[in-house]
């Protein structure tokens, strides 16, 4: 811009005319004597360029002569826009002239915001969202993308091309773009997983680097659990109930929602805390006709995380347990009443339809009537006059020993012959295995083996027999355990 005053003309220009804080602007001041007489310099003043700049100019100007000076200025943050700069030159004869030039200042800036889930876990894929916004002043040139780099677990991931594909390469003031990236969580990732993204730009036509960064933190969860199922009823009885217990333990670091399906029923526990165990029992009916073997029960478990964590992961597991099955015999109290009579004598004629023989040798006794059966089951047979065992006991046996042994043996014979699934069972499965050794039977003996041994023992209790009180008592104890009744 040129200004004339009398015979002085002053011109001031700025290069560049568009700049920003921190850049250098070159101001050129040209003073010319356009009159016909010489001019004597008094002073030249420019507040922006340091005030008194007289020493930069020649002391005199001949008619038609010009004096040109260029002074560099680094733009400071003065809080004004545009930046007005005025120079004033004074020569003799009070010839004053001034000129101003305006430099338009712009404020370049950019922001990047990164967002993602609060929680995740190993094996999941995290989706991050990035938003880049040109927050420069409206008079700023567009921002040109240099790079976008996201550092995840100390590994830089170049997202520049992803950002370019989203339209981030050239942003006008106020413009923004959004793009995404994913990360597969691995066991090597730290917890929490903190990562930082950096975006760098430069104003179009300017070398200055404009950048911003943002960080995001993800808490990594470690859900885990165990499922245990136990047979707690021990040996199950055919026609009875086997009881199982289920223990579901939270072995992770996050609460769990539990749903367990067992025998058509759903058992639930919401928010099971880490380290806690959810326990429930399951009754299972054992079929009446199921002979020996075992009954197995399985539980199916579905586990989810509470909604607060925003994870849809579902985990499943199962566990099973087995209870052995036994068939218990009925006792003297059953065979000696109407229920037992109905089985032994279904037509009610007083005769046992399927007679049995107990004892052996001189003590072999054929049981074919209900009356005889009831007397023996009462333990009174040996006290009847004329009975094969009256007053004919070994001197080593106490009174009533043989009668009790015969009663136990007869009840055992009825159980074996008339109770479905009872015959052939191992003594050990009925919980009486510890009583086999005292009677001289091996550990794998069946109830049938015990009946045979008892019959032989009864046959050897004559006056000339060798059965001792201990032997007889041991057999009585064993059969008593099998029959579940004390005579």
Residue, then its C-alpha position, 0 to 999 in steps of 0.5 A: x500500500x502506498x501513501x503520499x504526504x507532500x513530497x514523501x511517498x511510503x509503501x509497505x508490503x508483507x510477504x506472505x499475506x496469509x500466515x499464522x502464529x509462529x510463521x515469519x512474515x517479511x515486511x518491505x518498506x519503501x520511502x521515496x522523495x517525490x518532490x523537488x528538494x532533498x529530504x532530511x530523515x528525522x525518524x522511522x517508527x514501526x511498533x510491530x517491528x520494534x518501534x524505532x527503525x530509523x537506523x535502517x534507512x539513509x539519512x537523506x533522500x535526493x529528489x526522485x530517490x527511494x530507500x527500501x528496507x525489508x525486515x522479518x517478523x515472527x508472528x506472535x500470539x497477539x490475540x488479533x486477526x487480521x494483524x495490522x502493521x503501521x509504519x511512520x516516517x518523519x523527514x524535515x519540513x515536518x513531512x510525515x507519511x504512514x502506511x499499514x498492511x494487514x496479514x490474515x492469520x489462521x489457526x490450524x488444529x485437528x482432533x482425533x477421538x477413539x472409542x470402543x468397548x469397555x470390556x472384552x476377553x481373550x479370543x474376542x475381536x474388539x472394534x474401535x471407532x475413530x473420528x477425525x475433525x478439522x477444528x481449524x479456523x474458518x479462514x484456514x487452508x485445508x488439512x492434508x493427511x500425513x499419517x494415522x498410527x494406532x499403537x496397540x500393545x506396543x505394536x504400531x498399526x498403520x491406519x493411514x490408508x484406512x483413513x484415506x479410504x474414509x475421506x480423511x486425506x483432505x479436510x476442510x475446516x469443520x469437516x470430519x470423517x469416521x472409520x473403524x479397525x479391529x483387534x483380536x485379543x490374545x493372551x499376550x495382551x496386557x490388562x487393561x489393554x490401553x492403546x493410543x492413536x496419533x493423527x498428523x496433518x499439515x495445512x495445505x501449502x505449509x510445512x507445519x505439522x498439526x497433530x492430535x492423539x487419543x487413548x482407549x482402555x479395555x478391561x479384559x475379563x477371564x470367565x471360567x468355571x468348573x462343573x462337578x457332579x457326584x452321586x451322594x446317595x451311594x448305592x441306589x435301590x431299584x424302585x427308590x431314588x438316586x441322589x446326585x449333587x451338582x457343584x458349579x464353581x466360578x473360577x474366573x474373575x467376573x460374575x456369571x449367570x448360570x442355567x443348568x438343565x437336569x432331569x427336565x428342570x432348570x436350576x439358575x444362579x444369576x451373578x455368581x461371584x468369582x470363587x463362589x459355588x452354586x450347588x443343588x441336588x437332583x433326585x432320580x427315580x430308579x426303575x423297579x425292574x432295573x437289575x444291577x448295574x448303575x444309573x447315570x445322570x448328566x447335567x448340561x450347563x449354559x453360562x453367560x456374562x451379565x448384561x453390564x459387560x456388553x459381551x454376548x459370549x455363551x459357554x456350555x459344559x456338562x458333567x455326569x455321575x453314576x450311582x450303582x443300583x442294588x435290589x434290596x430284599x424284603x425281610x421276615x416282617x414282609x414274608x410273614x404278613x399278608x403281602x408276603x403270603x400273597x406272593x408265596x401262596x397266590x391262590x390262598x390254599x395255604x400251600x407255597x406255590x414254589x416251595x424251598x428247601x433250607x439246610x442240608x443233610x440231617x438239617x434239610x427242611x422242605x418248606x411247603x406250607x405258609x404255616x411252617x414258613x411263619x413258624x420258621x420266620x418267627x425263629x420258633x421252629x427249633x422249640x416245637x416238639x418233634x422238630x428236627x433240631x430240638x434238643x439236638x444242638x451242638x454243645x457249643x451253640x447257645x439256645x435259639x442260635x439255630x432257630x435264628x439262623x434258619x429264620x434268616x436263611x429262609x428269608x434270604x431264600x425267599x428274596x432270591x427266589x421271589x424278588x426280581x433282580x435280587x438273585x446274583x447280586x454281589x454282597x459288596x454292592x449291598x453294603x455287607x462285603x465286610x462280613x464275608x471274611x468272618x464266614x470264610x467267603x471271598x469278596x466277590x461272593x453273591x447272595x446266592x453264595x451266602x445262601x449255599x454257605x448258610x444251608x451247609x452251616x445249618x446241616x452241620x449243626x447236629x450234635x456231632x457237627x463242628x459248627x462253633x458259636x462264632x461261625x453261626x453268629x458270623x453267618x447270622x450277622x451277614x444274612x441279617x445285613x442282607x435281609x435288613x432285619x434282626x431276628 
